[in-house]
Amino acid sequence: MLSRVMRRAGFLYLLTVSMTIVFSIVSMWLNTPYNRTNRTYPRFKCRTRITVAAITQVVSKFALYLESGPQRKSTLVHVVDLLGCAWFAPTTDEAVAAAQDEISAYLRYLKRHGEKVDPKARVATGVAEHITEGDFVGHGSPQAVYTPDRKPVTPAELSTFLRRLEWSRADLLSLVKGTSAKALDAKPAKGRSLRDILLHVLGAEAGYLASSLGAVKEVNVPTNAAGRGELDVRIALQEARNAAIARLGKLTPSERAFVKEHPSGARTMRKTIRRMLEHEWEHRREIARRLGVEA
């Protein structure tokens, strides 16, 4: 019985490969230009050897980690293995359907900054975990802690994450460089002003760090000054990120492995860095869309 099933599966595989080759040849013929003088299609020679490898596209596989309410409405997707990649959608189905475009966008961003990734690769995804209970689920819930979040951050990973934190802040600030105070404070028909978005990003970063390291004074000083209006929010964002990178760069082995259970959700070092990157990615894209430019 088993051998019969295997023979049938093998036959279907060969049939699929054969049909793909035939369709490739037909497609080449259909794309051959028509000769109006002789009213014929010119003969062509296929100089490329068609193989299974040639017609099989490389697939990049990513696990999706979701958070939403039990009705599966507002949904936030995290690609924990691609730290910093996250997106929001009005429903869970829409969020999952957007995976190819969203992951490709993040890969393009990484490639733009020199990381060895392939933004054109076909993406295969599967939902690994879906959290549907907690505070603010679908919008960055403290209870949205996934199995990979509990893994210690390795020195090599930390080096990569710190580079991404540096690029991310530089890209955010480049979007609002030279923007007047009036433009920063302008209220759109829907949503917050640019200044309010920047202040939100700034304040959230101090909170993420405090969740695993306690208050980081060098981050809090510019954050609080910007909140009081005593320091340009853009200067505060740069100073706070510089201080955050300096502190994270000095993490001890025990700090890199930090996990602490808490009623409002486990706190881990990996999640702290993940949310710092994700949150800025989300709001940098929000600002870019507002300005009509690429994030």
C-alpha positions in Angstrom: 0.0 0.0 0.0 2.8 2.4 1.0 4.8 1.7 -2.2 1.7 2.3 -4.3 1.2 5.7 -2.7 4.9 6.6 -3.2 4.7 5.5 -6.9 1.6 7.7 -7.3 3.3 10.6 -5.6 6.4 10.2 -7.7 4.2 10.1 -10.9 2.4 13.3 -9.9 5.8 15.1 -9.2 7.2 14.1 -12.6 3.9 15.2 -14.2 4.1 18.6 -12.5 7.8 19.1 -13.6 7.0 18.1 -17.2 4.0 20.5 -17.4 6.1 23.3 -16.0 8.8 22.7 -18.7 6.1 22.6 -21.4 4.5 25.8 -20.2 8.0 27.5 -20.1 8.6 26.5 -23.8 5.1 27.7 -24.9 5.6 30.9 -23.0 9.0 31.5 -24.8 7.2 30.9 -28.2 4.3 33.2 -27.4 6.8 36.0 -26.5 8.7 35.6 -29.8 8.1 38.7 -32.0 5.9 38.3 -35.1 7.6 38.9 -38.4 5.2 41.2 -40.3 7.0 40.8 -43.6 6.9 37.0 -43.9 3.8 36.8 -41.7 5.4 34.1 -39.6 6.9 33.7 -36.2 10.7 33.2 -36.5 12.1 30.0 -35.4 14.1 30.1 -32.2 16.7 28.1 -30.5 16.5 27.5 -26.8 20.1 27.8 -25.7 19.2 27.5 -22.0 19.2 24.1 -20.5 15.9 23.8 -18.6 16.3 21.8 -15.4 14.3 21.2 -12.3 16.7 23.5 -10.4 16.2 26.3 -12.9 12.4 26.3 -12.5 12.4 25.9 -8.8 12.5 29.2 -7.0 14.3 29.6 -3.7 11.9 29.8 -0.9 12.5 31.7 2.4 10.6 30.3 5.3 9.4 32.5 8.2 7.3 31.7 11.3 4.6 34.3 12.1 3.8 35.2 15.7 0.4 36.9 16.0 -1.5 38.9 18.6 -5.1 39.8 18.3 -8.4 39.7 20.2 -10.4 36.5 20.2 -12.5 37.9 17.4 -9.4 38.0 15.2 -9.9 41.6 14.3 -7.0 44.1 14.9 -3.9 42.0 14.4 -0.2 42.6 14.9 2.2 40.2 13.3 5.8 39.7 14.5 8.5 37.9 12.6 10.7 37.0 15.5 13.3 35.3 13.4 13.7 38.6 11.4 13.9 40.9 14.4 12.3 44.2 13.8 9.8 43.0 11.1 6.2 43.6 12.2 3.0 44.9 10.7 -0.6 45.6 11.6 -3.8 44.7 9.7 -7.5 45.1 10.5 -8.1 41.3 10.7 -6.0 38.2 11.2 -6.7 36.9 7.7 -5.6 40.2 6.1 -2.5 40.2 8.3 -1.4 36.7 7.3 -2.2 37.5 3.6 0.1 40.5 3.7 3.2 38.4 4.8 4.9 38.3 1.4 4.8 42.0 0.8 5.6 43.0 4.4 8.5 40.6 4.8 9.9 41.6 1.3 9.7 45.3 2.4 11.7 44.6 5.5 14.2 42.5 3.5 14.6 45.4 1.1 15.4 47.7 4.0 18.0 45.3 5.4 19.6 44.9 2.0 19.7 48.6 1.5 21.9 48.7 4.7 24.2 45.9 3.5 22.8 42.8 5.1 23.0 39.6 2.9 19.3 38.9 2.3 17.2 38.3 -0.8 14.1 40.6 -1.0 13.0 38.9 -4.2 12.8 35.4 -2.6 9.4 33.7 -2.5 8.2 33.7 1.1 6.6 30.7 2.8 5.0 31.4 6.2 3.1 29.6 8.9 1.6 30.8 12.1 3.7 29.5 15.0 1.9 31.2 17.9 -1.2 33.3 18.2 -1.9 35.2 21.4 -5.5 36.3 21.8 -5.7 37.4 25.5 -4.0 40.3 27.2 -3.9 44.1 27.4 -3.9 46.0 24.1 -3.7 42.7 22.1 -3.2 43.6 18.4 -1.3 46.8 19.3 1.8 45.6 21.1 0.5 43.8 24.1 2.9 43.3 27.1 1.5 39.8 27.3 2.6 39.0 23.7 5.7 37.1 24.7 6.6 34.2 22.4 8.8 31.1 22.9 11.7 32.6 20.9 11.6 35.7 23.1 12.9 33.7 26.0 16.1 32.7 24.2 19.3 34.5 25.3 20.7 37.0 22.9 24.0 35.8 21.5 27.0 38.2 21.1 26.8 37.9 17.3 23.0 38.6 17.3 23.6 41.6 19.6 26.1 43.1 17.2 23.5 42.7 14.4 20.7 44.2 16.4 22.8 47.2 17.5 23.6 48.0 13.9 19.9 47.8 13.1 19.1 50.1 16.0 21.6 52.6 14.6 20.2 52.5 11.0 16.6 52.6 12.2 17.1 55.8 14.1 19.1 57.5 11.4 16.4 56.7 8.8 13.7 58.0 11.1 15.5 61.3 11.7 16.3 61.7 8.0 12.5 61.7 7.3 12.0 64.8 9.5 15.3 66.5 9.0 14.7 70.2 8.3 11.0 69.9 9.0 9.7 73.2 10.5 8.1 73.4 14.0 4.8 74.3 12.3 5.0 71.2 10.1 5.9 69.0 13.0 2.9 70.3 15.0 0.4 70.2 12.1 -2.6 68.0 12.9 -3.7 65.8 10.0 -7.4 65.0 9.4 -6.8 61.6 11.0 -4.0 60.6 13.4 -1.4 62.4 15.4 1.0 65.2 14.5 4.6 64.2 13.5 5.8 65.6 16.8 3.4 63.5 18.8 4.5 60.4 16.8 8.2 61.2 17.5 7.5 61.8 21.2 5.6 58.5 21.4 8.6 56.6 19.8 11.0 58.3 22.2 8.9 57.6 25.3 8.3 53.9 24.4 12.0 53.3 24.0 12.7 54.3 27.6 9.9 52.0 28.7 11.2 49.0 26.7 14.6 49.4 28.2 13.3 49.8 31.7 11.4 46.6 31.4 14.6 44.6 31.4 17.3 46.9 32.6 15.5 49.3 35.0 15.7 53.0 34.4 18.5 54.1 32.1 19.4 57.6 33.2 21.2 58.6 30.0 18.1 57.6 28.0 15.6 59.2 30.4 17.3 62.7 30.6 16.8 63.6 26.9 13.4 61.8 26.8 12.1 63.9 29.7 13.6 67.1 28.4 11.8 66.7 25.1 8.6 65.9 26.8 8.8 69.2 28.7 9.6 71.0 25.5 13.1 72.0 26.6 14.9 69.9 23.9 14.1 69.4 20.2 12.6 66.0 19.9 14.9 65.1 17.1 18.0 65.8 19.2 16.4 63.9 22.0 15.8 60.9 19.8 19.5 60.8 18.7 20.8 61.3 22.2 18.5 58.6 23.6 19.4 56.1 20.9 23.1 56.7 21.3 22.7 56.1 25.1 20.6 53.0 24.5 23.1 51.5 22.1 26.0 52.2 24.5 24.1 50.5 27.4 23.0 47.5 25.3 26.6 47.1 24.0 27.7 46.5 27.6 25.2 43.7 28.4 26.6 40.9 30.5 25.9 37.3 29.7 23.2 37.2 32.4 21.6 40.4 31.1 21.6 38.9 27.5 19.7 35.9 29.0 17.4 38.0 31.1 13.9 36.6 31.6 11.6 37.7 34.4 8.0 36.5 34.9 5.6 39.3 35.6 1.8 39.4 36.0 1.6 41.8 33.0 3.7 39.5 30.8 7.2 38.0 31.0 10.0 40.5 30.4 13.0 39.3 28.4 16.0 41.0 26.8 15.2 39.7 23.4 11.7 41.1 23.5 13.1 44.4 24.7 15.3 44.7 21.6 12.6 43.3 19.4 10.0 45.9 20.4 12.5 48.7 20.1 13.1 47.7 16.5 9.5 46.8 15.6 8.0 49.9 17.1 10.3 52.3 15.3 9.7 50.4 12.0 6.0 50.7 12.4 6.1 54.4 13.1 8.8 55.2 10.6 6.6 53.7 7.9 3.6 55.7 9.3 5.6 58.9 8.9 6.9 57.9 5.5 3.4 57.3 4.2 2.3 60.7 5.6 5.2 62.3 3.7 4.8 60.2 0.5 8.3 58.7 0.6 9.9 55.3 1.2 10.7 54.3 4.8 
